Every structure is written in structure tokens, then in C-alpha cells.
Amino acid sequence: MVIKKSIGRRCFEVMNVLFMLFMMVITIYPFYYCITCSLSDSTQLIGARGLMLFPKGFSWAAYRAVIANPNIFSGYRNTILLVVVGTCLNLLFTSVAAFLLTRRGFALRKPLALFMIFTMYFSGGMIPGYLLINNYLNLGDSLWALILPGLISTYNMLIMRTNFEGIPTAITEAATIDGANDILILFRIILPLSIPTIAVMALFYGVGHWNSWFNAMLYIETRNKYPLQLILREILLLNSMESMMGDTSASDKFIMGESIKYATILVATIPVLFVYPFIQKYFVKGIMIGAVK
């Protein structure tokens, strides 16, 4: 049976497609612009204005300069370490906290939940946090200063708790009758049934660690401990590109600096984009499972 669409429905679908195409263009073009500028000849890039659909000239010089910069590799190393270790710890402690708040026999379940929700709206501030990390916890100039303060995101914990509460209690009760304790129930039953939500939480935490630079600017002093985004910030805002250009003259450094900026943006952005296709199938499902009870 074919349902005939009304004129209003057809107009809505056409406008919807046009709107989505417009949003796609304005979303993709800045990234495409960085690609064309990074592949352009630096001498032709200076003074270029307006839309760029194709590189002006063609040169790999900017990427060769970025790859030759030792700070980029140290930044990648620190960022990958931060993402892997930080995300694993985030998932572990968020899962444990969410599971704990679903245990009806836990006496402090509601007060602890209110205490954690309170932190979503109020915090101690930047200065007390800085004093706590450096003077009392002695985590200054350490990657742990970028991991431990944000070990649990209350928002993510609430999504995961709602997901755990949606799992039938008959499953956990059967496991308890069979002799399983809370640790076995969490890691052998609850978490395997929550793969979509865990995948989405891993994406949230991982991208957050990958893009983080402000805390590193506050707490990290040793240059070889800088994460990649802090190196990128220096290149974009402070024009610290001398190490990429060797003995190049000052005028050539200025000319080549533009294409190096765009190449550095792409080198720092592309790796995390490859993660999305693998997580996409879990994304909507995981959010809906954790958000709707």
C-alpha cells in the first residue's frame, strides 16, 4: 500500500534536506579549508582571501616541517598516554560509582547521589583547585594532575546509572543466588550488558582528554610533558614554529608559518576523527539506553 504524501509533507522534506545540506557544508568546509591551505604553496597562500576550493600550488613542505618537529611526537606520546590511561580509569570509577548508586541495600545511596549532583552546579573554583593539586596533593608537573581531578563526570555517571537501573533485577538476583558477589555482578553481568553505553562514555572521556589543554597549561611545566593540544596552542597563538623551520630566514619563516599552522591543526585533529566511525553504531543507542528509563 502506497501512502500519498501531502504537499506540506513534501515541502517539509525538501526544506529539511536543503537545511541539512547547508549545515553539512558549513560544518565540513572549515576542515576542508585547512586541508587546502596546508597543501598550498606558502608563497601563494599569503594574502589569499575568500573561498578556496583547491590548493594554491601544491607542497608537502608544511607536513614535512610538522613531522620533523620533536615536540609534535612528544605531544602525541603524552596525549595518547593521557587518553588511554585516563579513559580507562574514568570508565572504571564511573562504572563503580554508578553501580554503587543502584544498590538498594547501600545506606548512603541517596545522600551520595545528591552530593555528586551538587558538584555539577558548584565547584571550588580555579584557584582552590590549583592550590589543592600543587600544594596538598603534590601532583604539579605530572600527567596525574590532568587525570585525577576529573576522574568521574557526574553527567556521565548519571547516564550510566540510569542504564544500570534498566537492567532487569531478576538477572542480578539470580547471580546472587548462585553465589556471585557485587564485583562479579558488575564485571561479569552488568558491564557486558551495557556495551553501547560504555562505548559512548569512552568516546566522551577520550575526546575530552584529547582536546584538553587548559589544565595542562596550569599544571604542566616541563616541556616534554606537554600534551598535543598545548603544543598546538603555542603554534597557533604564540607562533612558536622556529623549531620546525631550522635555519630558514625570518621572512621565509613568516611565509611558511601560515601553512604550518593549518598542517598542525590537521595532524592534531585527524586521529580522533577515525574513532567516530567505530563508535557511531553505539552512539544513539547508548545515549537512549542511558537517558530513558
Secondary structure, 3 states (H helix, E strand, C coil): CCCCCCHHHHHHHHHHHHHHHHHHHHHHHHHHHHHHHHCCCHHHHCCCCCCCCCCCCCCCHHHHHHHHCHHHHHHHHHHHHHHHHHHHHHHHHHHHHHHHCCCCCCCCHHHHHHHHHHHHHCCCCHHHHHHHHHHHCCCCCCCHHHHHHHCCCHHHHHHHHHHHHCCCHHHHHHHHHCCCCHHHHHHHHHCHHHHHHHHHHHHHHHHHHHHCCHHHHHHCCCHHHCCHHHHHHHHHHCCCCHHHHCCCCHHHHHHHHHHHHHHHHHHHHHHHHCCHHHHHHHHHHHHHHHHCC
